[in-house]
Amino acid sequence: KLINEEFYTWMVLPSFFEDIQNADSLILDDQKILGGPEYLILDSKIWRVPTHLKKEHITISFGGSDPNNLTLLVLKKLETLIALDNIKVILGPGYKHDQVLITNILNKAQIIHNPENIYEIFAKSLIVITAFGVTLQELFSLGIPAGIVANYREDFQDFLKIQKYYQNINQKILFSFLGVRDNINETE
């Protein structure tokens, strides 16, 4: 049980991959739980972005704060594998790590701070490297592929739910699990 049922009448799980029909531990006879893509809570600006824009870059975005500095970790891995000319990095308002370390790898023009047009940046991306969270929900809605680097090992369970979601709707999965911060699959 997520929350004692006396505290709510309805519960919404705003994630495209939540399988509420098979979540026996969540559903009780006298309560209503809703979930799936139709319950995503997203900024309305996302629906105004054309999704068929020319794909120009790879985007790295680990949310508003990136608590484990996955941005720097991924950049260090990528710089040993590919040229970084077509990389864009989005840093949120809560990014508290040393940004000089990023500017040692990329030029300042490739680093975008808290953009207002984040959905357009995503829509122009070949792929976005991100973790789980709102960004993944946004990429799902835009139909943009993602490489997922998880903050925690337990996050892999959510990736399994994502795989199952795509199997259930009989569509090719848009997302790849690249690993956890201390164990990234560089060949992916």
Disulfide bonds with the S-S distance in Angstrom:
none
